[in-house]
């Protein structure tokens, strides 16, 4: 059974509730995608859990062009506030939150602010900082990020066709096509400020404030996030934490290696 809600925030964020069970799983997508990112995951969890899906305000699936507020949404903190407000509107508590990419850090921040809402965090392709610095390998040099943001700002349509081929498994053209179409639905004037938040962020210090149990699911050949970042996060997170690896190339194991991803997810839930 699929439930669509008409409440104000739930409607704005395209909330869909499906499945059954006493425990609730919330699925948060990352930059450039929408809730359809989890289509290959839902059939494996909706028979045992209540599953809540939604779209962030920056998603191309959002109908209201004013929902993303560039004055408000200037940091992960603002998105965490949106997540908390949504969970409170839905009267959810003690949930398992599964976030992908930037949604991981959003979930971490929300769990610090409202720990009673989160029973467990499952972080897929998580990174607190993407830029290399002394003693830390984030995966990108400062000039790499400057060029990426410049391309998003100046040649977005061209960039949206190239970026998926870089961050996804070249042997999975269907997933590349999916991500390309998602990026093409994302408005360029929204993509640039959100990408700036993501790729210029440094949230390493907040990890020691995360007390919820965490499982980090990491593709063993993630082009965006080095394996060392997953281990760094696991070591810094205050709560019980572990890393589970999926044999996958690229940043989207739930798409390109969904069978193994689902096996890992079932084990850690």
PASEBA-1860 file (N, C-alpha, C; in nm, 3 decimals):
! residues 269
1> XXXXXXXX> 0.084/-0.120/0.000/0.000/0.000/0.000/0.088/0.125/0.000 ~ 0.055/0.220/-0.086/0.128/0.346/-0.095/0.038/0.458/-0.048 ~ 0.088/0.542/0.042/0.010/0.653/0.096/0.075/0.783/0.054 ~ -0.003/0.872/-0.008/0.043/1.007/-0.040/-0.023/1.103/0.059 ~ 0.055/1.197/0.111/0.005/1.285/0.216/-0.017/1.427/0.165 ~ -0.116/1.495/0.224/-0.151/1.632/0.185/-0.105/1.736/0.286 ~ -0.044/1.695/0.396/0.003/1.792/0.493/0.105/1.884/0.428 ~ 0.119/2.004/0.481/0.194/2.109/0.412/0.335/2.068/0.373
9> XXXXXXXX> 0.420/2.035/0.470/0.558/2.000/0.439/0.566/1.866/0.368 ~ 0.485/1.772/0.411/0.483/1.639/0.347/0.446/1.650/0.200 ~ 0.351/1.737/0.170/0.311/1.756/0.031/0.421/1.823/-0.049 ~ 0.483/1.925/0.010/0.589/1.998/-0.060/0.708/1.908/-0.090 ~ 0.736/1.814/0.001/0.851/1.725/-0.015/0.814/1.591/-0.078 ~ 0.694/1.584/-0.136/0.649/1.466/-0.212/0.659/1.337/-0.130 ~ 0.618/1.342/-0.004/0.631/1.226/0.083/0.545/1.110/0.035 ~ 0.605/0.994/0.030/0.535/0.869/0.001/0.565/0.772/0.113
17> XXXXXXXX> 0.459/0.707/0.163/0.476/0.607/0.269/0.425/0.474/0.217 ~ 0.506/0.371/0.229/0.466/0.239/0.182/0.516/0.132/0.277 ~ 0.470/0.011/0.256/0.514/-0.100/0.340/0.439/-0.107/0.470 ~ 0.482/-0.200/0.553/0.418/-0.220/0.683/0.521/-0.271/0.780 ~ 0.492/-0.255/0.906/0.585/-0.300/1.009/0.587/-0.201/1.123 ~ 0.638/-0.245/1.236/0.644/-0.160/1.353/0.758/-0.059/1.346 ~ 0.861/-0.090/1.268/0.975/-0.001/1.257/0.969/0.078/1.127 ~ 1.019/0.202/1.135/1.015/0.292/1.019/1.155/0.319/0.967
25> XXXXXXXX> 1.168/0.311/0.835/1.292/0.347/0.766/1.266/0.470/0.681 ~ 1.352/0.570/0.694/1.343/0.690/0.612/1.459/0.689/0.513 ~ 1.429/0.711/0.387/1.531/0.708/0.282/1.555/0.849/0.229 ~ 1.679/0.897/0.242/1.713/1.031/0.195/1.810/1.026/0.078 ~ 1.770/1.081/-0.035/1.857/1.081/-0.154/1.958/1.195/-0.146 ~ 2.055/1.193/-0.238/2.159/1.293/-0.238/2.143/1.395/-0.349 ~ 2.249/1.470/-0.373/2.251/1.577/-0.473/2.219/1.524/-0.611 ~ 2.132/1.595/-0.683/2.106/1.566/-0.822/2.008/1.454/-0.849
33> XXXXXXXX> 1.953/1.392/-0.745/1.860/1.281/-0.767/1.726/1.311/-0.700 ~ 1.644/1.209/-0.683/1.518/1.220/-0.611/1.488/1.084/-0.549 ~ 1.369/1.069/-0.493/1.338/0.948/-0.418/1.339/0.821/-0.503 ~ 1.332/0.837/-0.636/1.338/0.719/-0.724/1.474/0.650/-0.718 ~ 1.573/0.717/-0.657/1.705/0.656/-0.637/1.694/0.522/-0.566 ~ 1.590/0.505/-0.483/1.576/0.387/-0.398/1.485/0.280/-0.458 ~ 1.449/0.293/-0.586/1.353/0.201/-0.646/1.397/0.055/-0.641 ~ 1.528/0.030/-0.648/1.577/-0.108/-0.644/1.593/-0.160/-0.502
41> XXXXXXXX> 1.573/-0.073/-0.405/1.588/-0.109/-0.263/1.454/-0.136/-0.198 ~ 1.355/-0.059/-0.234/1.224/-0.064/-0.166/1.162/-0.203/-0.162 ~ 1.161/-0.280/-0.273/1.097/-0.412/-0.268/1.157/-0.505/-0.163 ~ 1.281/-0.480/-0.124/1.348/-0.568/-0.029/1.326/-0.529/0.116 ~ 1.266/-0.414/0.140/1.245/-0.370/0.279/1.099/-0.340/0.312 ~ 1.017/-0.316/0.210/0.880/-0.271/0.237/0.790/-0.382/0.291 ~ 0.836/-0.508/0.283/0.754/-0.616/0.338/0.773/-0.629/0.489 ~ 0.880/-0.568/0.543/0.909/-0.581/0.686/0.904/-0.448/0.761
49> XXXXXXXX> 0.914/-0.338/0.686/0.924/-0.207/0.749/0.827/-0.109/0.685 ~ 0.790/-0.008/0.762/0.723/0.108/0.703/0.833/0.196/0.643 ~ 0.818/0.233/0.517/0.922/0.306/0.445/0.871/0.444/0.409 ~ 0.947/0.545/0.447/0.913/0.684/0.417/1.012/0.738/0.314 ~ 0.960/0.783/0.201/1.040/0.843/0.096/1.003/0.990/0.081 ~ 1.098/1.072/0.040/1.070/1.214/0.019/1.173/1.272/-0.077 ~ 1.147/1.394/-0.123/1.242/1.467/-0.206/1.288/1.591/-0.131 ~ 1.420/1.614/-0.129/1.472/1.738/-0.072/1.428/1.856/-0.158
57> XXXXXXXX> 1.433/1.975/-0.097/1.386/2.095/-0.167/1.467/2.126/-0.292 ~ 1.589/2.074/-0.302/1.674/2.101/-0.419/1.650/2.004/-0.533 ~ 1.567/1.904/-0.513/1.545/1.800/-0.613/1.468/1.854/-0.733 ~ 1.499/1.801/-0.850/1.425/1.837/-0.970/1.282/1.787/-0.969 ~ 1.249/1.698/-0.875/1.112/1.647/-0.865/1.019/1.740/-0.787 ~ 1.074/1.843/-0.724/0.993/1.936/-0.645/0.912/2.026/-0.738 ~ 0.784/2.040/-0.708/0.695/2.116/-0.795/0.703/2.266/-0.771 ~ 0.720/2.308/-0.646/0.722/2.449/-0.611/0.862/2.506/-0.637
65> XXXXXXXX> 0.877/2.596/-0.734/1.010/2.649/-0.765/1.067/2.738/-0.655 ~ 0.982/2.777/-0.560/1.028/2.864/-0.452/1.059/2.787/-0.323 ~ 1.042/2.655/-0.326/1.061/2.577/-0.204/1.208/2.580/-0.159 ~ 1.298/2.572/-0.256/1.440/2.592/-0.222/1.462/2.741/-0.204 ~ 1.506/2.780/-0.085/1.528/2.920/-0.050/1.678/2.943/-0.036 ~ 1.737/3.013/-0.133/1.882/3.031/-0.132/1.929/3.110/-0.010 ~ 1.841/3.193/0.046/1.878/3.269/0.166/1.875/3.179/0.290 ~ 1.787/3.082/0.291/1.774/2.990/0.405/1.867/2.871/0.392
73> XXXXXXXX> 1.866/2.809/0.275/1.938/2.684/0.255/2.084/2.711/0.215 ~ 2.160/2.755/0.315/2.301/2.791/0.291/2.398/2.692/0.355 ~ 2.346/2.589/0.421/2.431/2.490/0.487/2.354/2.361/0.506 ~ 2.426/2.256/0.543/2.360/2.130/0.576/2.260/2.149/0.689 ~ 2.288/2.241/0.779/2.203/2.263/0.896/2.059/2.294/0.855 ~ 2.041/2.374/0.750/1.906/2.410/0.705/1.830/2.288/0.655 ~ 1.900/2.200/0.583/1.834/2.078/0.535/1.802/1.984/0.652 ~ 1.890/1.983/0.753/1.863/1.903/0.873/1.737/1.953/0.943
81> XXXXXXXX> 1.719/2.084/0.946/1.597/2.141/1.005/1.474/2.098/0.926 ~ 1.485/2.093/0.794/1.374/2.045/0.712/1.341/1.900/0.744 ~ 1.444/1.818/0.759/1.423/1.677/0.791/1.356/1.661/0.926 ~ 1.402/1.734/1.024/1.342/1.728/1.158/1.196/1.771/1.154 ~ 1.170/1.882/1.084/1.032/1.932/1.075/0.941/1.830/1.007 ~ 0.993/1.764/0.903/0.914/1.663/0.833/0.884/1.545/0.925 ~ 0.985/1.497/0.997/0.965/1.383/1.087/0.868/1.418/1.199 ~ 0.875/1.539/1.248/0.782/1.580/1.353/0.640/1.595/1.299
89> XXXXXXXX> 0.627/1.645/1.177/0.495/1.654/1.115/0.433/1.515/1.098 ~ 0.517/1.417/1.065/0.470/1.279/1.046/0.462/1.202/1.177 ~ 0.501/1.269/1.286/0.498/1.208/1.420/0.583/1.081/1.425 ~ 0.703/1.091/1.371/0.796/0.978/1.368/0.897/0.991/1.481 ~ 0.930/0.879/1.542/1.035/0.876/1.644/1.111/0.744/1.632 ~ 1.234/0.745/1.678/1.318/0.626/1.683/1.320/0.552/1.549 ~ 1.353/0.625/1.443/1.354/0.569/1.308/1.495/0.529/1.266 ~ 1.502/0.443/1.167/1.628/0.416/1.100/1.636/0.507/0.977
97> XXXXXXXX> 1.739/0.587/0.971/1.755/0.681/0.861/1.866/0.631/0.769 ~ 1.832/0.616/0.641/1.930/0.575/0.540/1.952/0.693/0.447 ~ 2.072/0.748/0.451/2.103/0.862/0.366/2.211/0.829/0.265 ~ 2.202/0.893/0.150/2.305/0.875/0.046/2.378/1.005/0.021 ~ 2.511/0.997/0.015/2.595/1.111/-0.022/2.570/1.229/0.072 ~ 2.530/1.346/0.022/2.514/1.462/0.109/2.407/1.441/0.215 ~ 2.311/1.353/0.188/2.205/1.327/0.286/2.259/1.258/0.411 ~ 2.379/1.201/0.403/2.441/1.138/0.520/2.472/1.243/0.627
105> XXXXXXXX> 2.540/1.350/0.587/2.576/1.452/0.683/2.453/1.527/0.733 ~ 2.353/1.542/0.647/2.227/1.603/0.692/2.167/1.519/0.803 ~ 2.165/1.387/0.785/2.111/1.298/0.887/2.191/1.303/1.015 ~ 2.324/1.310/1.003/2.409/1.320/1.123/2.375/1.444/1.203 ~ 2.362/1.557/1.135/2.331/1.683/1.203/2.194/1.675/1.269 ~ 2.096/1.622/1.196/1.961/1.610/1.253/1.961/1.520/1.376 ~ 2.042/1.414/1.373/2.046/1.322/1.488/2.110/1.387/1.610 ~ 2.198/1.482/1.589/2.257/1.556/1.701/2.154/1.650/1.762
113> XXXXXXXX> 2.077/1.715/1.676/1.978/1.811/1.723/1.860/1.743/1.791 ~ 1.815/1.630/1.737/1.697/1.560/1.788/1.726/1.410/1.796 ~ 1.807/1.366/1.892/1.848/1.225/1.896/1.732/1.129/1.915 ~ 1.623/1.174/1.974/1.509/1.084/1.997/1.441/1.041/1.868 ~ 1.467/1.112/1.760/1.405/1.078/1.632/1.475/0.964/1.560 ~ 1.600/0.936/1.602/1.684/0.844/1.525/1.730/0.726/1.610 ~ 1.691/0.608/1.567/1.736/0.485/1.631/1.872/0.443/1.575 ~ 1.891/0.465/1.447/2.012/0.419/1.379/2.033/0.503/1.252
121> XXXXXXXX> 2.159/0.524/1.216/2.193/0.591/1.091/2.266/0.492/1.000 ~ 2.222/0.484/0.875/2.292/0.406/0.775/2.335/0.504/0.667 ~ 2.466/0.518/0.652/2.523/0.625/0.570/2.590/0.564/0.446 ~ 2.538/0.597/0.329/2.585/0.538/0.203/2.668/0.641/0.127 ~ 2.796/0.612/0.108/2.881/0.705/0.035/2.897/0.838/0.107 ~ 2.917/0.833/0.237/2.921/0.954/0.319/3.057/1.021/0.315 ~ 3.057/1.154/0.327/3.182/1.228/0.341/3.157/1.358/0.417 ~ 3.240/1.387/0.517/3.228/1.514/0.589/3.306/1.626/0.522
129> XXXXXXXX> 3.396/1.590/0.431/3.478/1.689/0.360/3.533/1.625/0.233 ~ 3.519/1.695/0.121/3.561/1.640/-0.008/3.699/1.690/-0.053 ~ 3.748/1.797/0.009/3.874/1.856/-0.033/3.989/1.803/0.052 ~ 4.097/1.762/-0.015/4.216/1.714/0.056/4.274/1.826/0.142 ~ 4.331/1.788/0.255/4.407/1.881/0.337/4.512/1.800/0.413 ~ 4.596/1.865/0.487/4.705/1.796/0.557/4.650/1.688/0.649 ~ 4.694/1.564/0.629/4.651/1.454/0.712/4.515/1.397/0.678 ~ 4.453/1.445/0.569/4.318/1.398/0.534/4.304/1.393/0.382
137> XXXXXXXX> 4.261/1.277/0.332/4.236/1.259/0.190/4.086/1.264/0.163 ~ 4.040/1.377/0.111/3.897/1.390/0.082/3.859/1.341/-0.056 ~ 3.958/1.333/-0.144/3.932/1.283/-0.278/3.953/1.386/-0.388 ~ 3.953/1.516/-0.352/3.966/1.622/-0.451/4.063/1.729/-0.404 ~ 4.136/1.788/-0.497/4.213/1.907/-0.468/4.123/2.029/-0.474 ~ 4.166/2.139/-0.415/4.086/2.262/-0.417/4.057/2.307/-0.559 ~ 4.157/2.294/-0.647/4.138/2.336/-0.786/4.037/2.248/-0.859 ~ 4.030/2.120/-0.821/3.930/2.030/-0.880/3.789/2.079/-0.849
145> XXXXXXXX> 3.768/2.115/-0.723/3.636/2.162/-0.681/3.604/2.296/-0.744 ~ 3.702/2.385/-0.752/3.680/2.514/-0.817/3.635/2.495/-0.962 ~ 3.699/2.401/-1.032/3.664/2.375/-1.172/3.526/2.312/-1.182 ~ 3.495/2.219/-1.092/3.363/2.154/-1.093/3.253/2.258/-1.074 ~ 3.270/2.346/-0.976/3.167/2.447/-0.949/3.158/2.548/-1.063 ~ 3.272/2.579/-1.124/3.271/2.669/-1.239/3.192/2.608/-1.354 ~ 3.210/2.478/-1.377/3.136/2.410/-1.484/2.986/2.406/-1.456 ~ 2.950/2.382/-1.332/2.807/2.381/-1.296/2.747/2.519/-1.321
153> XXXXXXXX> 2.824/2.623/-1.289/2.772/2.758/-1.303/2.769/2.810/-1.446 ~ 2.857/2.757/-1.532/2.870/2.816/-1.666/2.822/2.726/-1.780 ~ 2.836/2.594/-1.763/2.796/2.501/-1.870/2.716/2.385/-1.810 ~ 2.611/2.418/-1.737/2.540/2.316/-1.659/2.488/2.202/-1.746 ~ 2.425/2.234/-1.858/2.365/2.128/-1.941/2.471/2.030/-1.990 ~ 2.585/2.083/-2.031/2.694/1.996/-2.075/2.752/1.917/-1.958 ~ 2.770/1.984/-1.846/2.824/1.918/-1.726/2.733/1.803/-1.682 ~ 2.601/1.824/-1.690/2.505/1.724/-1.645/2.510/1.596/-1.727
161> XXXXXXXX> 2.564/1.602/-1.846/2.579/1.481/-1.928/2.715/1.414/-1.906 ~ 2.813/1.491/-1.858/2.948/1.437/-1.838/2.966/1.380/-1.698 ~ 2.917/1.451/-1.597/2.941/1.413/-1.458/2.898/1.270/-1.427 ~ 2.780/1.225/-1.473/2.739/1.087/-1.444/2.836/0.982/-1.498 ~ 2.901/1.010/-1.610/2.996/0.914/-1.666/3.123/0.906/-1.583 ~ 3.147/1.006/-1.502/3.267/1.010/-1.418/3.245/0.940/-1.285 ~ 3.127/0.959/-1.227/3.103/0.912/-1.089/3.027/0.780/-1.082 ~ 2.992/0.723/-1.198/2.918/0.597/-1.200/2.994/0.492/-1.279
169> XXXXXXXX> 2.954/0.369/-1.260/3.017/0.255/-1.329/2.992/0.266/-1.479 ~ 3.100/0.274/-1.556/3.089/0.287/-1.702/3.021/0.167/-1.765 ~ 3.018/0.055/-1.694/2.954/-0.067/-1.746/2.805/-0.074/-1.716 ~ 2.750/0.035/-1.662/2.607/0.039/-1.629/2.543/0.160/-1.696 ~ 2.524/0.155/-1.828/2.470/0.272/-1.900/2.330/0.310/-1.854 ~ 2.252/0.212/-1.806/2.117/0.243/-1.761/2.120/0.337/-1.640 ~ 2.211/0.311/-1.546/2.222/0.397/-1.429/2.279/0.533/-1.465 ~ 2.372/0.536/-1.559/2.426/0.664/-1.606/2.315/0.748/-1.668
177> XXXXXXXX> 2.232/0.684/-1.748/2.120/0.755/-1.810/2.023/0.806/-1.704 ~ 1.998/0.723/-1.603/1.908/0.765/-1.494/1.960/0.891/-1.425 ~ 2.088/0.891/-1.385/2.143/1.004/-1.313/2.149/1.128/-1.403 ~ 2.180/1.108/-1.530/2.182/1.220/-1.624/2.046/1.288/-1.631 ~ 1.940/1.209/-1.642/1.805/1.266/-1.650/1.768/1.337/-1.521 ~ 1.811/1.282/-1.407/1.784/1.349/-1.279/1.853/1.486/-1.275 ~ 1.980/1.489/-1.315/2.052/1.617/-1.316/1.989/1.716/-1.413 ~ 1.941/1.667/-1.525/1.878/1.755/-1.623/1.747/1.813/-1.573
185> XXXXXXXX> 1.682/1.743/-1.480/1.558/1.796/-1.420/1.588/1.898/-1.310 ~ 1.710/1.896/-1.257/1.748/1.988/-1.151/1.775/2.125/-1.211 ~ 1.717/2.229/-1.151/1.737/2.364/-1.204/1.880/2.411/-1.177 ~ 1.949/2.465/-1.277/2.088/2.509/-1.260/2.104/2.611/-1.148 ~ 2.006/2.699/-1.131/2.016/2.802/-1.026/2.003/2.743/-0.886 ~ 1.957/2.619/-0.878/1.953/2.546/-0.751/2.076/2.458/-0.739 ~ 2.116/2.396/-0.847/2.229/2.303/-0.844/2.358/2.368/-0.796 ~ 2.386/2.489/-0.841/2.513/2.553/-0.805/2.525/2.582/-0.656
193> XXXXXXXX> 2.428/2.649/-0.592/2.444/2.673/-0.448/2.447/2.545/-0.365 ~ 2.372/2.443/-0.406/2.372/2.317/-0.331/2.506/2.246/-0.349 ~ 2.555/2.241/-0.471/2.687/2.179/-0.495/2.797/2.252/-0.419 ~ 2.784/2.383/-0.408/2.882/2.460/-0.333/2.881/2.420/-0.186 ~ 2.762/2.404/-0.129/2.751/2.358/0.010/2.819/2.223/0.026 ~ 2.787/2.132/-0.065/2.837/1.995/-0.055/2.989/1.990/-0.066 ~ 3.042/2.045/-0.173/3.183/2.023/-0.206/3.279/2.116/-0.131 ~ 3.225/2.221/-0.069/3.311/2.308/0.011/3.291/2.290/0.161
201> XXXXXXXX> 3.210/2.194/0.199/3.180/2.174/0.341/3.295/2.106/0.413 ~ 3.299/2.129/0.543/3.391/2.056/0.631/3.318/2.031/0.762 ~ 3.264/1.912/0.776/3.183/1.877/0.893/3.253/1.772/0.979 ~ 3.384/1.764/0.969/3.458/1.661/1.042/3.440/1.673/1.193 ~ 3.436/1.794/1.244/3.430/1.814/1.389/3.298/1.768/1.450 ~ 3.191/1.767/1.372/3.062/1.728/1.431/3.049/1.577/1.451 ~ 3.137/1.498/1.387/3.125/1.353/1.394/3.133/1.303/1.538 ~ 3.214/1.365/1.620/3.229/1.322/1.759/3.105/1.355/1.843
209> XXXXXXXX> 3.010/1.427/1.784/2.884/1.457/1.853/2.772/1.360/1.813 ~ 2.798/1.276/1.714/2.697/1.181/1.668/2.697/1.060/1.760 ~ 2.589/1.041/1.833/2.581/0.932/1.930/2.496/0.815/1.882 ~ 2.417/0.835/1.777/2.334/0.726/1.724/2.424/0.618/1.663 ~ 2.388/0.491/1.679/2.465/0.385/1.612/2.466/0.407/1.461 ~ 2.582/0.389/1.399/2.598/0.417/1.256/2.659/0.299/1.183 ~ 2.604/0.272/1.066/2.671/0.181/0.972/2.699/0.259/0.845 ~ 2.824/0.261/0.804/2.863/0.328/0.681/2.874/0.222/0.572
217> XXXXXXXX> 2.796/0.239/0.466/2.803/0.147/0.352/2.884/0.216/0.243 ~ 2.994/0.155/0.206/3.090/0.217/0.115/3.116/0.129/-0.006 ~ 3.100/0.184/-0.126/3.144/0.113/-0.247/3.296/0.104/-0.242 ~ 3.350/-0.014/-0.270/3.495/-0.031/-0.253/3.576/0.041/-0.361 ~ 3.508/0.090/-0.465/3.576/0.169/-0.568/3.492/0.292/-0.600 ~ 3.472/0.374/-0.497/3.393/0.495/-0.510/3.483/0.606/-0.566 ~ 3.447/0.659/-0.680/3.527/0.762/-0.744/3.519/0.894/-0.668 ~ 3.413/0.914/-0.593/3.390/1.041/-0.524/3.446/1.039/-0.383
225> XXXXXXXX> 3.426/0.929/-0.311/3.465/0.920/-0.171/3.565/0.807/-0.152 ~ 3.690/0.837/-0.117/3.789/0.731/-0.092/3.750/0.644/0.027 ~ 3.794/0.520/0.025/3.764/0.430/0.137/3.817/0.484/0.269 ~ 3.925/0.558/0.263/3.983/0.614/0.386/3.887/0.710/0.456 ~ 3.798/0.773/0.380/3.699/0.864/0.440/3.598/0.785/0.524 ~ 3.555/0.670/0.471/3.462/0.586/0.546/3.523/0.542/0.678 ~ 3.650/0.501/0.672/3.719/0.458/0.795/3.739/0.576/0.890 ~ 3.772/0.693/0.836/3.788/0.814/0.916/3.659/0.844/0.991
233> XXXXXXXX> 3.547/0.840/0.921/3.418/0.869/0.983/3.386/0.769/1.093 ~ 3.407/0.641/1.063/3.377/0.537/1.161/3.459/0.556/1.289 ~ 3.584/0.598/1.273/3.670/0.620/1.390/3.631/0.743/1.469 ~ 3.577/0.844/1.401/3.546/0.971/1.467/3.406/0.975/1.529 ~ 3.312/0.903/1.473/3.175/0.904/1.524/3.174/0.850/1.668 ~ 3.105/0.922/1.754/3.105/0.887/1.897/3.028/0.758/1.924 ~ 2.914/0.742/1.857/2.833/0.622/1.877/2.899/0.500/1.815 ~ 2.841/0.384/1.842/2.891/0.261/1.783/2.885/0.270/1.631
241> XXXXXXXX> 2.998/0.240/1.567/3.005/0.261/1.423/3.085/0.151/1.355 ~ 3.046/0.122/1.231/3.118/0.021/1.152/3.109/0.055/1.005 ~ 3.196/-0.007/0.925/3.196/0.014/0.780/3.167/-0.119/0.711 ~ 3.074/-0.117/0.618/3.042/-0.234/0.536/3.073/-0.199/0.391 ~ 3.152/-0.283/0.325/3.190/-0.256/0.186/3.104/-0.335/0.088 ~ 3.068/-0.267/-0.021/2.998/-0.330/-0.132/3.092/-0.329/-0.251 ~ 3.104/-0.442/-0.319/3.188/-0.446/-0.438/3.118/-0.371/-0.550 ~ 3.159/-0.248/-0.568/3.093/-0.162/-0.667/3.188/-0.054/-0.712
249> XXXXXXXX> 3.175/-0.015/-0.838/3.249/0.098/-0.892/3.155/0.217/-0.900 ~ 3.199/0.330/-0.848/3.116/0.450/-0.854/3.050/0.482/-0.721 ~ 2.974/0.590/-0.723/2.919/0.650/-0.601/2.777/0.605/-0.571 ~ 2.722/0.513/-0.651/2.581/0.476/-0.637/2.564/0.324/-0.628 ~ 2.611/0.261/-0.521/2.602/0.115/-0.514/2.459/0.063/-0.511 ~ 2.364/0.144/-0.463/2.224/0.100/-0.461/2.164/0.092/-0.601 ~ 2.235/0.148/-0.699/2.193/0.136/-0.839/2.276/0.033/-0.914 ~ 2.408/0.047/-0.903/2.497/-0.032/-0.990/2.529/-0.170/-0.935
257> XXXXXXXX> 2.514/-0.188/-0.803/2.536/-0.319/-0.741/2.425/-0.346/-0.640 ~ 2.302/-0.330/-0.687/2.189/-0.328/-0.593/2.167/-0.462/-0.523 ~ 2.201/-0.573/-0.587/2.179/-0.702/-0.522/2.267/-0.717/-0.398 ~ 2.396/-0.686/-0.412/2.484/-0.693/-0.296/2.451/-0.583/-0.196 ~ 2.416/-0.465/-0.247/2.377/-0.356/-0.157/2.260/-0.398/-0.070 ~ 2.160/-0.459/-0.131/2.042/-0.501/-0.056/2.076/-0.609/0.047 ~ 2.170/-0.697/0.013/2.214/-0.798/0.110/2.279/-0.733/0.231 ~ 2.365/-0.634/0.206/2.431/-0.564/0.315/2.329/-0.487/0.398
265> XXXXX> 2.239/-0.419/0.331/2.138/-0.341/0.402/2.052/-0.430/0.491 ~ 2.010/-0.544/0.439/1.928/-0.637/0.518/2.003/-0.685/0.641 ~ 2.133/-0.703/0.627/2.215/-0.751/0.739/2.230/-0.647/0.849 ~ 2.238/-0.522/0.811/2.266/-0.418/0.911/2.139/-0.355/0.969 ~ 2.025/-0.376/0.906/1.901/-0.321/0.961/1.864/-0.385/1.094
END
